[in-house]
């Protein structure tokens, strides 16, 4: 019996027909292939949950960070016994593809076929966040790349509502500069590793992947499978600091500045330092606000990648 490969394609990507034809031509002789396209937000969650519960062998996200985020959320909502037998994968066709940068996944149908045929997969961690949505209700979401607050979250809000005719890299870069010009440092209280902290921040980031914002290496110390969330805490820096550090950030280097610190934790509680609540984004989606609790879910997904 052929193994099942279920593809969930982001309905907004270009040249869908050609891509589907290439997938069918490459896979259909050896695998039972099913392809669906998302049409609206959260379609990927519903499709992924159904595919896992229907005993697919491989669950493939075709898109960017937002698409793989929906797929892993659907995966985690599926029956726990069914999840054990599923391998998740990614064909990166999005604008940012930041998680793909960390795990070095190629934008290639043939490379994906190679990984599946040789069953090249490893268990990885994901993050889990219990947050307050914009209707003031408590919700839980999972993320595979990065959750962050501050300039990054504000930038995501603007970028998601704007045209990307300059390309993802320049769009994100110029939007960061725009945000910096009006940004007021967020006053946060956060507790991790049994220690309470109170800071005014430019960025507070919790990472499983190294990059966000289309190639900005904000978490050089992050590892998808180390059992920790990698924290990047950036204090009261300004736009001139950012411009000076851009080349090093693009190269994903650790920054040496007393206002920047890198930590590891398995759990963190974050609250606003005053009455105002601050927004948080995960994997490029603006989801809600403080207060929230965030934690690592270790070794919970088998993911296609070269060992």
N, C-alpha and C positions, 0 to 999 in steps of 0.2 A: 504494500500500500504506500502511495506517495505521501510524503510529509506535506503538511499544510503551511503555506506562507501567506500571511494576510498583510496587505499593503494599505496604509492609510495616507492618502496624498492630500496635502494642503491645497484646497481648491483655488487659492489665489496665485499659485505659481504659474509661470509662463510655460508654454509648450507642453501642456499636460498630455495631449494626445500622443505626441511623439515619444514622451517618456513612458507612457503606459505600453505602447507598442514595443519599445525596447525591453521592458520588464517581461512582457508576455513571451517575446521571442527568446529571451535568455533563460527563463525559468520554467516555462510550461511543459517542456519535455521531461523534466525530472521532478517537478513539484506540482502539487495541487495549489493553484494560485487564485487568490481573490483580491480584487482591488476596489477600494471605495474612495470617494472624494469628500472632503469636508465642504460644507456650504456656509456654515455659520459657527460662531463661537461655541465651544464645548462639544461639537460633533465628534471630535477626536476622542474625547473621554468616553462617550457612549459607544462608539465603534470599537474601541479597544477593550472595554469591559465585556462586550458581547463576544468579541473574537476569542478572548481568553476563556470565557465560560463555555464556548463552543469547541474548545480543545484544539485551537490552532497550535502549531509547533513553533512558528516564528512570527513575531509581530513587528512589522517594520514601519517606522515613521518616515515619510517622505516630505521634507520641509526643513524648517529651521528650529530654533530653540523653543519657540512657542508650540510648534507641532509636537516635538518630543515631550514637552511638558504635559500636554494633554494626554498623550499616549501613556505616559507612566502613571498619571492620575487615574486613568481608566483601568490600567493594569492593577493598581493597588486596590481598586474597588471591587475587583473580580474575586471569585471564590479562591480562598487560600490554597486549597489542594490543587486547583487547576493551574495556579500561578507557578507551581514548582516545576512544571513541565514545559514552560514557555521561555523562549529566548527572545529578547527584545533587541531591535537593531535600528540603525539610522542611515538613511540616504540623504545627505545634507544638500538641500537645494534652496535654503532660505537666504535672507539678506545678510544676517550676522554669522550664523553657524559657529557660535562661540564654543559650545560644548564639543562640537566636532574637532575644533582646534586642539582641545586638551587631549582627546583620545586618539587624535590623528586618523580620523576616518576620512576616506577619500570620497569625492563626489563622482562615483563611478558605479554603474549597475554591475559591471563585470567584477569589480572588487567585492561588492556586496555578495555576489554569487559565490565567489571564492571563499569568503568567510562562512557562508552557510553550508556549502558543500563539505568544507573541512571542519565544520562545527567549532569554529574558533571563537570561544566566548569565555568571559571571566565574570565573576560576581563583583558588583559594584554597590556602593552606598548611594542613598539619596537623602534629601533633607525633608523634614516635615515641619509645617508651621501652623500653629493654632492662633488665629488672628481675628480682628474685628473688621467686618466688611463695611462698605459705605452705607449700608442700611442699619449699621450698629448691631449686627448679628454676629455671633461667634461661628467661625468656619474653620475647616482644616483643609489644607492643600499640601501637596508634595512638590518638590522641585529637584531637578537633576543637575543644575548648573550653579546658579547664584541667586541669593536673596539679598537685597540691599536697601538702605535708606539714605536720605540726603540728596546730594547732587545727582547721583545715578537714578534714583527713583523719580525725581522731578524731570530729569531729562527723558526718561522713558515715557512719561505722561505726554510730553510735547511731541516726541518723535512719532509715537503711535498715532497721533492725530494730524500728522503733516505729510507732505509729499517727500519722497526720497529721490527726487530727480538728480541730485548731486551724487547719488550712491550712498550706501549705508555708512561707510567710514567717514566721509565728509559731513554727512547729515548729522551724525552723532557728535562729531567733534565740534561743529559750529553751534549745535544746540547746547552742549556742555558750557561753552563760552557764554552763551546767552543766559543760561541758568545762573552761572557764577556772578553775573553782573547785578542780579537782584536777590541773590541767595542770602538768607539770614541763618546763621549757624543754629542747628537744632540742638536743644537741650535735652539729653537723654539720661535715664538711669537704666543700667543693665547689670545683670548678675550672671556670672559664669564661673565655673570652677570654685564655687563656694566663696566668691569674692564680689562685693558690690562696687560698682563704678558709677561715676557721674561725670559726664563730659559734654562739652559743646562740640558738635562734629560737622565735618563736611561729608564724610561717608562712614557708614557702618555696614560692613559686608560680611555675609556668611556664605562660604563657597565650598562646592565640591569640584567645580571646574576652575580653571585659571583665568579665564577671560570673560569680559562682558563688553557691551557697547561696540560690537563689531571689531574685536581685536585689541581691546585695552586690557593688558595683563595686570589686573587689579589684585590678584591673589596668586603670586608665584609659588607659594608654599602649599597650594591646594593639591589634593590627591583624591581621585574618585573612589579609592578603595582602602583608605587608612583607618576608617572607623571614627573619624572626627569631622567636624565642621571647621574650616579654616577661616579665622576672623581677620579682617583688615579694618583697623580703626584709624581714621584720619581726622585729626583735630582741626584747629582753626587756621587752616591754610587758605590762601587766596588765589585769585586767577593767575597771578604771576608765578606762584609756586607750580601750579598745574602746567603752565606752558613750559616751564623749565624741565619738568619731569616727563613730558609727553614722550620723548625719544626712548627713555628707559622703560616707561610703561608699555610702549609698543613692543619692546623686546622682552617684556615680562620679567623685569629685574626687581629685586628687593630694593626699596628706596630707603636711604639712610637719612632720617630726619627725626628729631625727638618728638615731633607731633604725629608721627606715623608708627603704628605698632602692629605686629603680626602675632596672633595667638591661635591656639587650638582648643576646642571644647566639644563636648558631646551634647550640651544643653545650655541655653541662654534664655533668660527672661528680660524683655525690653519694655520699658515704660517711658512716657514723656516726663520731662522734669517739671513741667508746669501743667496748666489746664489744656493747652492746645495739643491735639493729637497729630502725629506725623505719619505720612504715608510710607508704605513698603511695596516693593515690586519683587516678583519672582520670575526668573527666566524671561524677562522682557514684558511682563504683564503687570500692570498697576492693579493690585488686588484689594487693598484695604489699609488699615492704620494700626498704630499702637493702641492698646498694649497687645503684645503677642509673646508666645513661647515658641522657641525653635529648637529642633533637635535633629540628630543624625539617626537614620534608620540603616544599620549596617548590613552589608552583604545581602541585600534583599532582591536584587534583580540580576539575572544572567544576561549579559550584554555582549553583542557581537563586536569583537575587536581582536586584533593580533596580539598574541601574548608576548 
